[in-house]
Amino acid sequence: MMGEIQYISDENKKITGVIVPIELWREIQSEKETAYLLKSETMKKRLLDARNRKESIPFDEALEKLGS
Protein backbone atom coordinates (compact mmCIF):
# COMPACT_ATOMS: atom_id res chain seq x y z
CA MET A 1 0.00 0.00 0.00
CA MET A 2 1.28 3.47 -0.87
CA GLY A 3 0.04 5.13 2.31
CA GLU A 4 -3.04 6.95 3.37
CA ILE A 5 -4.78 9.77 1.58
CA GLN A 6 -5.49 12.61 4.02
CA TYR A 7 -8.42 14.95 3.59
CA ILE A 8 -8.30 18.63 4.57
CA SER A 9 -11.54 20.32 5.57
CA ASP A 10 -12.62 23.80 6.61
CA GLU A 11 -14.43 24.80 9.79
CA ASN A 12 -17.73 23.65 8.20
CA LYS A 13 -16.26 20.19 7.54
CA LYS A 14 -16.29 20.84 3.78
CA ILE A 15 -13.38 19.01 2.14
CA THR A 16 -11.10 21.60 0.59
CA GLY A 17 -8.06 19.53 -0.31
CA VAL A 18 -6.17 16.27 -0.01
CA ILE A 19 -2.68 15.12 0.81
CA VAL A 20 -1.60 12.06 -1.18
CA PRO A 21 1.57 9.98 -0.87
CA ILE A 22 4.23 11.11 -3.37
CA GLU A 23 4.26 7.71 -5.10
CA LEU A 24 0.55 8.02 -5.88
CA TRP A 25 0.98 11.64 -7.00
CA ARG A 26 3.74 10.65 -9.44
CA GLU A 27 1.56 7.87 -10.84
CA ILE A 28 -1.35 10.27 -11.33
CA GLN A 29 0.90 12.82 -13.04
CA SER A 30 2.37 10.17 -15.34
CA GLU A 31 -1.10 9.01 -16.38
CA LYS A 32 -2.18 12.60 -17.05
CA GLU A 33 0.90 13.26 -19.18
CA THR A 34 0.36 10.07 -21.17
CA ALA A 35 -3.32 10.91 -21.73
CA TYR A 36 -2.34 14.40 -22.91
CA LEU A 37 0.23 13.01 -25.36
CA LEU A 38 -2.22 10.45 -26.71
CA LYS A 39 -4.65 13.21 -27.72
CA SER A 40 -2.30 14.06 -30.57
CA GLU A 41 -2.25 11.50 -33.39
CA THR A 42 1.36 12.43 -34.16
CA MET A 43 2.51 11.91 -30.57
CA LYS A 44 0.44 8.73 -30.28
CA LYS A 45 2.23 7.32 -33.34
CA ARG A 46 5.64 8.36 -31.97
CA LEU A 47 4.96 6.76 -28.59
CA LEU A 48 3.77 3.52 -30.17
CA ASP A 49 6.74 3.47 -32.57
CA ALA A 50 9.15 3.99 -29.67
CA ARG A 51 7.50 1.25 -27.63
CA ASN A 52 7.71 -1.21 -30.52
CA ARG A 53 11.24 -0.28 -31.56
CA LYS A 54 13.56 -3.30 -31.59
CA GLU A 55 16.83 -1.48 -32.24
CA SER A 56 18.56 0.95 -29.92
CA ILE A 57 21.76 2.94 -29.71
CA PRO A 58 24.07 3.42 -26.71
CA PHE A 59 23.33 6.42 -24.50
CA ASP A 60 26.71 8.02 -25.23
CA GLU A 61 26.05 7.78 -28.97
CA ALA A 62 22.64 9.42 -28.52
CA LEU A 63 24.25 12.29 -26.59
CA GLU A 64 26.84 12.70 -29.32
CA LYS A 65 24.12 12.87 -31.99
CA LEU A 66 22.33 15.52 -29.93
CA GLY A 67 25.52 17.52 -29.63
CA SER A 68 25.80 17.12 -25.86
N, CA, C and O atoms as a GROMACS GRO file, in nm:
protein
  272
    1MET      N    1   0.085  -0.119   0.000
    1MET     CA    2   0.000   0.000   0.000
    1MET      C    3   0.088   0.124   0.000
    1MET      O    4   0.192   0.126   0.066
    2MET      N    5   0.048   0.227  -0.072
    2MET     CA    6   0.128   0.347  -0.087
    2MET      C    7   0.112   0.445   0.028
    2MET      O    8   0.179   0.548   0.029
    3GLY      N    9   0.028   0.420   0.122
    3GLY     CA   10   0.004   0.513   0.231
    3GLY      C   11  -0.138   0.566   0.226
    3GLY      O   12  -0.215   0.537   0.135
    4GLU      N   13  -0.168   0.644   0.327
    4GLU     CA   14  -0.304   0.695   0.337
    4GLU      C   15  -0.322   0.828   0.265
    4GLU      O   16  -0.230   0.910   0.258
    5ILE      N   17  -0.440   0.846   0.212
    5ILE     CA   18  -0.478   0.977   0.158
    5ILE      C   19  -0.540   1.053   0.274
    5ILE      O   20  -0.626   1.001   0.345
    6GLN      N   21  -0.497   1.178   0.293
    6GLN     CA   22  -0.549   1.260   0.402
    6GLN      C   23  -0.635   1.371   0.343
    6GLN      O   24  -0.599   1.434   0.244
    7TYR      N   25  -0.750   1.392   0.405
    7TYR     CA   26  -0.842   1.495   0.359
    7TYR      C   27  -0.829   1.619   0.447
    7TYR      O   28  -0.814   1.608   0.568
    8ILE      N   29  -0.836   1.736   0.386
    8ILE     CA   30  -0.830   1.863   0.457
    8ILE      C   31  -0.969   1.926   0.447
    8ILE      O   32  -1.027   1.932   0.338
    9SER      N   33  -1.021   1.971   0.560
    9SER     CA   34  -1.154   2.032   0.557
    9SER      C   35  -1.151   2.167   0.629
    9SER      O   36  -1.063   2.195   0.710
   10ASP      N   37  -1.250   2.250   0.596
   10ASP     CA   38  -1.262   2.380   0.661
   10ASP      C   39  -1.342   2.368   0.790
   10ASP      O   40  -1.378   2.258   0.832
   11GLU      N   41  -1.370   2.481   0.850
   11GLU     CA   42  -1.443   2.480   0.979
   11GLU      C   43  -1.584   2.426   0.965
   11GLU      O   44  -1.645   2.388   1.066
   12ASN      N   45  -1.639   2.421   0.843
   12ASN     CA   46  -1.773   2.365   0.820
   12ASN      C   47  -1.768   2.219   0.777
   12ASN      O   48  -1.868   2.162   0.734
   13LYS      N   49  -1.651   2.159   0.789
   13LYS     CA   50  -1.626   2.019   0.754
   13LYS      C   51  -1.640   1.993   0.604
   13LYS      O   52  -1.661   1.879   0.561
   14LYS      N   53  -1.629   2.099   0.524
   14LYS     CA   54  -1.630   2.084   0.378
   14LYS      C   55  -1.487   2.050   0.335
   14LYS      O   56  -1.392   2.120   0.371
   15ILE      N   57  -1.472   1.942   0.259
   15ILE     CA   58  -1.338   1.901   0.214
   15ILE      C   59  -1.287   2.003   0.114
   15ILE      O   60  -1.352   2.033   0.014
   16THR      N   61  -1.169   2.056   0.143
   16THR     CA   62  -1.110   2.160   0.059
   16THR      C   63  -0.981   2.116  -0.009
   16THR      O   64  -0.929   2.186  -0.096
   17GLY      N   65  -0.930   2.001   0.029
   17GLY     CA   66  -0.806   1.953  -0.031
   17GLY      C   67  -0.772   1.812   0.018
   17GLY      O   68  -0.839   1.755   0.104
   18VAL      N   69  -0.665   1.760  -0.040
   18VAL     CA   70  -0.617   1.627  -0.001
   18VAL      C   71  -0.465   1.626   0.003
   18VAL      O   72  -0.399   1.705  -0.066
   19ILE      N   73  -0.411   1.539   0.081
   19ILE     CA   74  -0.268   1.512   0.081
   19ILE      C   75  -0.255   1.366   0.040
   19ILE      O   76  -0.311   1.276   0.103
   20VAL      N   77  -0.179   1.343  -0.069
   20VAL     CA   78  -0.160   1.206  -0.118
   20VAL      C   79  -0.013   1.169  -0.108
   20VAL      O   80   0.074   1.256  -0.119
   21PRO      N   81   0.016   1.041  -0.088
   21PRO     CA   82   0.157   0.998  -0.087
   21PRO      C   83   0.223   1.032  -0.221
   21PRO      O   84   0.159   1.027  -0.325
   22ILE      N   85   0.352   1.066  -0.216
   22ILE     CA   86   0.423   1.111  -0.337
   22ILE      C   87   0.422   1.004  -0.446
   22ILE      O   88   0.415   1.038  -0.564
   23GLU      N   89   0.428   0.878  -0.410
   23GLU     CA   90   0.426   0.771  -0.511
   23GLU      C   91   0.295   0.774  -0.591
   23GLU      O   92   0.296   0.758  -0.713
   24LEU      N   93   0.185   0.794  -0.521
   24LEU     CA   94   0.055   0.802  -0.588
   24LEU      C   95   0.048   0.928  -0.674
   24LEU      O   96  -0.002   0.923  -0.787
   25TRP      N   97   0.098   1.040  -0.623
   25TRP     CA   98   0.098   1.164  -0.700
   25TRP      C   99   0.176   1.148  -0.830
   25TRP      O  100   0.130   1.193  -0.935
   26ARG      N  101   0.293   1.085  -0.823
   26ARG     CA  102   0.374   1.065  -0.944
   26ARG      C  103   0.301   0.976  -1.044
   26ARG      O  104   0.309   0.999  -1.164
   27GLU      N  105   0.232   0.875  -0.995
   27GLU     CA  106   0.156   0.787  -1.084
   27GLU      C  107   0.043   0.864  -1.153
   27GLU      O  108   0.020   0.848  -1.273
   28ILE      N  109  -0.027   0.946  -1.076
   28ILE     CA  110  -0.135   1.027  -1.133
   28ILE      C  111  -0.081   1.122  -1.239
   28ILE      O  112  -0.139   1.135  -1.347
   29GLN      N  113   0.030   1.189  -1.209
   29GLN     CA  114   0.090   1.282  -1.304
   29GLN      C  115   0.133   1.211  -1.432
   29GLN      O  116   0.112   1.262  -1.542
   30SER      N  117   0.192   1.094  -1.417
   30SER     CA  118   0.237   1.017  -1.534
   30SER      C  119   0.118   0.979  -1.623
   30SER      O  120   0.126   0.989  -1.745
   31GLU      N  121   0.010   0.937  -1.561
   31GLU     CA  122  -0.110   0.901  -1.638
   31GLU      C  123  -0.169   1.022  -1.709
   31GLU      O  124  -0.215   1.012  -1.823
   32LYS      N  125  -0.167   1.137  -1.642
   32LYS     CA  126  -0.218   1.260  -1.705
   32LYS      C  127  -0.132   1.300  -1.824
   32LYS      O  128  -0.184   1.339  -1.928
   33GLU      N  129   0.000   1.290  -1.808
   33GLU     CA  130   0.090   1.326  -1.918
   33GLU      C  131   0.071   1.232  -2.037
   33GLU      O  132   0.068   1.277  -2.152
   34THR      N  133   0.057   1.104  -2.009
   34THR     CA  134   0.036   1.007  -2.117
   34THR      C  135  -0.096   1.035  -2.188
   34THR      O  136  -0.102   1.033  -2.311
   35ALA      N  137  -0.201   1.061  -2.113
   35ALA     CA  138  -0.332   1.091  -2.173
   35ALA      C  139  -0.324   1.216  -2.260
   35ALA      O  140  -0.383   1.220  -2.367
   36TYR      N  141  -0.250   1.317  -2.213
   36TYR     CA  142  -0.234   1.440  -2.290
   36TYR      C  143  -0.162   1.411  -2.422
   36TYR      O  144  -0.204   1.458  -2.528
   37LEU      N  145  -0.054   1.333  -2.416
   37LEU     CA  146   0.023   1.301  -2.536
   37LEU      C  147  -0.060   1.219  -2.635
   37LEU      O  148  -0.047   1.236  -2.756
   38LEU      N  149  -0.143   1.131  -2.583
   38LEU     CA  150  -0.222   1.044  -2.671
   38LEU      C  151  -0.334   1.118  -2.742
   38LEU      O  152  -0.395   1.063  -2.834
   39LYS      N  153  -0.364   1.242  -2.702
   39LYS     CA  154  -0.465   1.321  -2.772
   39LYS      C  155  -0.418   1.361  -2.912
   39LYS      O  156  -0.499   1.382  -3.002
   40SER      N  157  -0.287   1.370  -2.928
   40SER     CA  158  -0.230   1.406  -3.057
   40SER      C  159  -0.199   1.279  -3.135
   40SER      O  160  -0.128   1.191  -3.086
   41GLU      N  161  -0.251   1.269  -3.256
   41GLU     CA  162  -0.225   1.150  -3.338
   41GLU      C  163  -0.076   1.135  -3.368
   41GLU      O  164  -0.024   1.023  -3.372
   42THR      N  165  -0.008   1.247  -3.389
   42THR     CA  166   0.136   1.243  -3.416
   42THR      C  167   0.212   1.187  -3.297
   42THR      O  168   0.297   1.099  -3.312
   43MET      N  169   0.182   1.238  -3.177
   43MET     CA  170   0.251   1.191  -3.057
   43MET      C  171   0.213   1.046  -3.026
   43MET      O  172   0.297   0.968  -2.981
   44LYS      N  173   0.088   1.011  -3.051
   44LYS     CA  174   0.044   0.873  -3.028
   44LYS      C  175   0.126   0.778  -3.115
   44LYS      O  176   0.173   0.674  -3.068
   45LYS      N  177   0.144   0.815  -3.243
   45LYS     CA  178   0.223   0.732  -3.334
   45LYS      C  179   0.368   0.723  -3.286
   45LYS      O  180   0.427   0.615  -3.288
   46ARG      N  181   0.426   0.836  -3.244
   46ARG     CA  182   0.564   0.836  -3.197
   46ARG      C  183   0.582   0.748  -3.074
   46ARG      O  184   0.679   0.672  -3.064
   47LEU      N  185   0.488   0.758  -2.980
   47LEU     CA  186   0.496   0.676  -2.859
   47LEU      C  187   0.486   0.527  -2.892
   47LEU      O  188   0.561   0.446  -2.838
   48LEU      N  189   0.393   0.492  -2.980
   48LEU     CA  190   0.377   0.352  -3.017
   48LEU      C  191   0.499   0.302  -3.094
   48LEU      O  192   0.543   0.189  -3.074
   49ASP      N  193   0.553   0.385  -3.184
   49ASP     CA  194   0.674   0.347  -3.257
   49ASP      C  195   0.790   0.324  -3.161
   49ASP      O  196   0.864   0.226  -3.175
   50ALA      N  197   0.806   0.413  -3.064
   50ALA     CA  198   0.915   0.399  -2.967
   50ALA      C  199   0.899   0.273  -2.883
   50ALA      O  200   0.996   0.203  -2.855
   51ARG      N  201   0.776   0.245  -2.844
   51ARG     CA  202   0.750   0.125  -2.763
   51ARG      C  203   0.779  -0.003  -2.840
   51ARG      O  204   0.825  -0.102  -2.783
   52ASN      N  205   0.754  -0.001  -2.970
   52ASN     CA  206   0.771  -0.121  -3.052
   52ASN      C  207   0.909  -0.131  -3.116
   52ASN      O  208   0.939  -0.229  -3.184
   53ARG      N  209   0.991  -0.030  -3.095
   53ARG     CA  210   1.124  -0.028  -3.156
   53ARG      C  211   1.208  -0.144  -3.104
   53ARG      O  212   1.214  -0.168  -2.983
   54LYS      N  213   1.273  -0.215  -3.196
   54LYS     CA  214   1.356  -0.330  -3.159
   54LYS      C  215   1.503  -0.292  -3.148
   54LYS      O  216   1.579  -0.353  -3.072
   55GLU      N  217   1.544  -0.189  -3.223
   55GLU     CA  218   1.683  -0.148  -3.224
   55GLU      C  219   1.703  -0.030  -3.129
   55GLU      O  220   1.611   0.048  -3.105
   56SER      N  221   1.824  -0.018  -3.077
   56SER     CA  222   1.856   0.096  -2.992
   56SER      C  223   2.002   0.134  -3.015
   56SER      O  224   2.079   0.062  -3.078
   57ILE      N  225   2.037   0.250  -2.962
   57ILE     CA  226   2.176   0.294  -2.971
   57ILE      C  227   2.224   0.322  -2.828
   57ILE      O  228   2.143   0.352  -2.741
   58PRO      N  229   2.354   0.313  -2.805
   58PRO     CA  230   2.407   0.342  -2.671
   58PRO      C  231   2.379   0.487  -2.631
   58PRO      O  232   2.371   0.576  -2.716
   59PHE      N  233   2.364   0.509  -2.503
   59PHE     CA  234   2.332   0.642  -2.450
   59PHE      C  235   2.436   0.745  -2.494
   59PHE      O  236   2.402   0.855  -2.535
   60ASP      N  237   2.563   0.709  -2.484
   60ASP     CA  238   2.671   0.802  -2.523
   60ASP      C  239   2.659   0.844  -2.669
   60ASP      O  240   2.683   0.959  -2.704
   61GLU      N  241   2.622   0.749  -2.753
   61GLU     CA  242   2.605   0.778  -2.897
   61GLU      C  243   2.487   0.874  -2.918
   61GLU      O  244   2.494   0.965  -3.001
   62ALA      N  245   2.381   0.853  -2.842
   62ALA     CA  246   2.264   0.943  -2.852
   62ALA      C  247   2.303   1.084  -2.811
   62ALA      O  248   2.264   1.181  -2.876
   63LEU      N  249   2.379   1.097  -2.703
   63LEU     CA  250   2.425   1.229  -2.659
   63LEU      C  251   2.510   1.295  -2.766
   63LEU      O  252   2.497   1.415  -2.793
   64GLU      N  253   2.597   1.217  -2.827
   64GLU     CA  254   2.684   1.270  -2.932
   64GLU      C  255   2.600   1.322  -3.050
   64GLU      O  256   2.627   1.430  -3.103
   65LYS      N  257   2.498   1.246  -3.089
   65LYS     CA  258   2.412   1.287  -3.199
   65LYS      C  259   2.335   1.415  -3.165
   65LYS      O  260   2.303   1.495  -3.254
   66LEU      N  261   2.305   1.433  -3.036
   66LEU     CA  262   2.233   1.552  -2.993
   66LEU      C  263   2.324   1.671  -2.971
   66LEU      O  264   2.279   1.783  -2.945
   67GLY      N  265   2.456   1.644  -2.981
   67GLY     CA  266   2.552   1.752  -2.963
   67GLY      C  267   2.580   1.785  -2.818
   67GLY      O  268   2.623   1.895  -2.786
   68SER      N  269   2.556   1.689  -2.730
   68SER     CA  270   2.580   1.712  -2.586
   68SER      C  271   2.716   1.663  -2.544
   68SER      O  272   2.753   1.675  -2.427
   0.00000   0.00000   0.00000
